[in-house]
Amino acid sequence: MKSVKAVLRQYRLLLISIVSIVVLYTLIGFFLLPWQAEKQLVKTMQQRLGVNASVEQIQFNPYTFEATIRQLQLNTEQDEPLAAWEKLYLNLQPLQLFRLTLRIEDISLANTELNFRRYTNTDNTLTRLADKWAATAEPENDAEREEVSEQGDSLFTLEIGAFNYTDGKILYRDEVPNEPFETVLSPINIHLENFSTEAGQTASQDLVIELENNATLTLDGNLSLSPLQLAGQVKLQNFSLQTPYRYLQAQLPFEFKEGRLDLQLAYDIDMAGEAAEVDISAIDIDLADFSIHPSEAAEAILQAGTLTVSNGRYSYPQNQLILDEVSVVDFKLAATRDNEGELDWLQLIADLPGQDSESATEETDQPAAEPTGSPFTLQIGQFSYSNGTFRYRDEKPDEAFETVLSPIAIQLENFSTEAGQTADIDLLIELENDAKLAVNGGLSLSPLQLSGQASLNNFSLQMPYRYVKAEIPVELNGGRLDLQVTYDVDLADETPKVNLSAIDLALAELSIHQPGESDALLKGGTLAITNSNYAYPENQLSMENIALDDFKLAASRNKEGELNWVQLMDSLPKADQDEPEQTNQPPLQLDIANIEINNTALAVEDQMPATPANLALMLSASMQDFSLAEDQQMPFTSNIGLQSGGDIEVSGDLQLFPAVSVNAEANVNQLSLVPLQAYLSEYAHIDILDGKIDVIASLISDQQEPFALQGDLTLADLQLDNQKLNEKLLSLDSLSVNKVDFSLAEQRVAISEVIVDALYSRVLINENGDTNLALLIKEQSASENAEANTAKSDDANGYDISLGRVKINNASSQFTDQNLPIVFDANMQKLNGEISGFSSSSKQPVNIELEGQVDEFGLVEINGALNPLNVTGQTNITLAFSNLDLPSMTPYTVKFAGREIADGKADIDLSYEIVESDLSASNNIVIRDIRLGERVESPDAMDLPLDLAVSLLKNSEGVIELNIPVSGDINDPEFAIGPVIRGAIGNAIRNIVTAPFRFLGSLIGSDDDPIDSIRFRAGRSDIAPPEQEKLLKLVDALSQRPQLALQIPAPFDETADKQALQETAVEQRIESLMSEASSDDQRETQRQKILEQLYTAAGLSPDLQTIQQQMTNIDEEQSEAELDVLAYNAELKKQLIEAESVSDSQLQTLAMERQNAVFEFIKQNGKLNADQLQTQDSVSTETDDGWLKMKFDLGTL
């Protein structure tokens, strides 16, 4: 056996070789290889990537195949940090190469730092490195490329036992946004185990990344490359939404503040098949505490509470997202429309990236991508939105509108975008003033259908009124609306289908006013619409009942004749007058089973008359079967009760289409005429004390007959009084117009009979010879008279008028003539008779037969015939007075002859016949037992030998007979029957001895008109000299008629006198202050200071500075501003005058001062006694050319 030493000698060379190899291997592995690797790494980085690399140490254990690279630092050519790590550790398993496996048992990378920068959309750190690498690579020849392509899949399997990436850091900078974005992801920890590229092998992976603001992203799952499969869980905690907002901030038109996101899900992705299979489950999302603000706006348009998604699932290729529960709590939304009409939300959307027209055009030009996979479907088991708030503000109206809807609650169950699926929805919104909107029903998206019930309770109309306040001419001070409706909306087809049913609407507590008016145009009451239905596209609306109860309405007409309601309608915003679009929509079909108006009060004021007319009435009405269909008869009834007395009832049938048709019965019961007083006062000084109308009539109006009436009319208890004399002017117990038949189409008026019972009239001739009726009629303007005459002419033309008869029962009249030295009074009573039938189509004259009593024992008979339409063509009238008491005629004999009649009787027959305008009249007078009385001085009396005349004419029986014929052409402008008769009497007395008292009362007094008025300046009570002269003439006239009394009014003009008093008060105040002030200033400067003092004390607007700017002139030559002191003072005084208060009592005082001035002036004259001067109440009149007229009235003592 060889010794060890011999063996060593024998194998010394081998051993030396082995040791040398080991030493060399060791040296190369431990020293040369790390040195060469470091050198090559630095060189390669520099040459291929242009990166400066530095390594503190590279270690390699050639026996364990462990490699460590420490403190690697990579910088760009600009010496900017690119990447670095503290330690990279690799544990290779070279023996695994024998089974064609490249196995790395362990990879550890600690404390890495990566810098990634994005320069443009296509330029970043990686693309620059890739471009540099490709640019420095040696070009490949065709053979090499073919070899690479033929090699195909790698022969080796890569295995990594464990990969640990700890305390990593990524510094990301993006310079694409206008404001560069930077963020840091640190620390980053990644753990990967059992990674293999071999088929069927699965690796486990864990990833934890801490983001900004303490956010954490974790991933825990498995990874398989062959086939490619991923499964695991992802969790994102406390993620600040400010991070993505900072990145997008420059592109977004709003500010995004705060916001936190928590997300977790499980994923299972299988890419083994032709189509990827993705299953994302257990999706939970919590989003909270963020707000969105328009740029530079303090208030958020969206203030988030919390958004929670629970147990969501997404499947692909099914493309289905299922969310078990979605909860939104405390979200607050706000929307604002600016004064240009732009909604902030729409503006924000329009300003989002990609919303401009150019980008939209570019996108439109691109061909649409072919859809892949199944269409997307969404299912939500339960969606809840609670305690939401929505604030809306609109600044476009003149007065900004704002409202808040809170809380808002929405519940949605079983929601799905799949066809045929219906979700349950409940919505509750609280509006202003405790109003609530509730909706519950079903919602289907495919097809789009909605159904359910909606209600709006206690809704205040103040909310929409505030929005349109500046556009409507009324003030709405109340109003509540309640609404319930069942809806069914189907939008599946091209033509939508809408069915609204069980509609109930109630409107109450309305209060509508004209601006500045305290009285409401419409107030109170309720409007109720019940059980209504609407269907579209049929466009059919049906209502079971409409009821209006207990409303109070007010209407007025101003002095210009404009009705306030019409003015309000005209003031409403007008719709565009563009031609309506042509649609296939059928016309509206409206059917209302029943319409009711109950206890509706209407107050009407008419300001056109000098004294406004007021009328109050109560209306109740009903209509059945209302419809817009053709030939639909709609029964109706109405009842109007007037507060002044009486009621009107109308019932019948109404038809609207194809033409309006009315067939009704009208009944007017005891309708008072007193409300007509204001209108009668416009034309006459007459008071309506009483009067009632009853009507029973049938009314017809249709296409063939515009208006027809048949019925009876009765006027009862009429009494008209003379305002000036405060006495009865006209009265009657009843006026019955029986069987009236009027037809507008046939232009026919037929009256069977007119019966007048107990007609009384008062006729008076005053001292000036004017009748009471003529004095009562107020003077009308020429234009009004022309219009009235034209209207009468138009109304009468072409009408066929017929009247059966007029019967007069127990009529009476009182006649007084004060135009005589002694007042004459006569009473006619018990006048009865008949006026025969009349027809405009017949030439047959009307026969008149009347008989009555005059005074105590006299008799009057009126007989004859005349044609009312042609009085001058055919008239024959006889008036016979029998047994007239001559002493009662003394007033006429005194005026005519200056003598009284002590005793006697007379019969007078007056006969007038007119044929074709030729008058032939005979006046026969028979006087019996006449005895003249005392002589009475009369300035107008004729100097006649009455005693001789009576002796000569009286026959043996004491009777005197006189016959005075009169004739002439009544069309002759020079012909007047009065002068003709007076001339005949005068000639008869002078030429022959006849009875001197023929036609007593025919004499007329003086033709001079009395002086009936004087004038005053506005705001003054002194009597001007010309007016004093008028008063003296008036006093002289009255002194000759002591039986007359002068009635002195107290006039004032509210407008002119008020303005004059305002000017006087302001000027007196100014002068008073100027007299008290001591100043060396010029008068206008001193006056300016006082005016400014008064203006400021009165608190008027605009302010003084504004007025000074308006009154400042700029010198064109010197370009200097100079205050126009005179104009400035005048403007201040004008404003003070307009603000000066003048009370009604001041106007009354001024009126009484004028009255006292006239009273004292006449009294000082001394020609009239105190009884002849009487005062009247104050009266409002109008100023003419700066003068106010005081018009006198005359009375009797």
Secondary structure, DSSP 8 states (H G I E B T S, - for coil): ---HHHHHHHTHHHHHHHHHHHHHHHHIIIIIHHHHHHHHHHHHIIIII--EEEEEEEEEETTTTEEEEEEEEEE-TT--EEEEEEEEEEEEEGGGGGGTEEEEEEEEEES-EEEEEE-SSS-BHHHHHHHHHHHHS----HHHHHHHHHH-S-SSEEEEEEEEEEEEEEEEEE-SSSS-EEEEEEEEEEEEEEEE-STT--EEEEEEEE-GGG-EEEEEEEEEETTEEEEEEEEEEEEETHHHHHHHGGG-SEEEEEEEEEEEEEEEEE-SSSS-EEEEEEEEEEEEEEEEEETT-SS-SEE--EEEEEEEEEEETTTEEEEEEEEEES-EEEEEE-TTS-BHHHHHHHTSTT-SHHHHHHHHHS------SS--EEEEEEEEEEEEEEEEEE-SSSS-EEEEEEEEEEEEEEEE-STT--EEEEEEEE-GGG-EEEEEEEEEETTEEEEEEEEEEEEETHHHHHHHGGGSSSEE---EEEEEEEEEEE-SSSS-EEEEEEEEEEEE--EEE-TT-SSEEEES-EEEEEEEEEEETTTEEEEEEEEEES-EEEEEE-TTS-BHHHHHHHHS----------------EEEEEEEEEEEEEEEEEE-SSSS-EEEEEEEEEEEEEEESSBT--EEEEEEEEETTS-EEEEEEEEE-BSS-EEEEEEEEEEEESGGGHHHHTTTBSEEEEEEEEEEEEEEEESSS-S-EEEEEEEEEEEEEEETTTTEEEEEEEEEEEEEEEEETTTTEEEEEEEEEES-EEEEEE-TTS-BHHHHHB----HHHHHHHHHHHHHHHTT-EEEE--EEEEEEEEEEEE-SSSS-EEEEEEEEEEEE--EETT----EEEEEEEEETTTEEEEEEEEE-TT-TTTEEEEEEEEEEEEGGGGHHHHHHHHSEEEEEEEEEEEEEEEEETTEEEEEEEEEEEEEEEEEE---TT-----HHHHHHHH--TTSEEEEEEEEEEETTSTT--HHHHHHHHHHHHHHHS---TTTTTT-----------EEEEETT-----HHHHHHHHHHHHHHHT-TTEEEEEEEEE-HHHHHHHHHHHHHHHHHHHHHHH----S-HHHHHHHHHHHHHHHHT-SS-HHHHHHHTEEE-TTT--EEE-HHHHHHHHHHHHHHH----HHHHHHHHHHHHHHHHHHHHHH-SS-GGGEEEEEEEE--EETTEEEEE-EEEE-
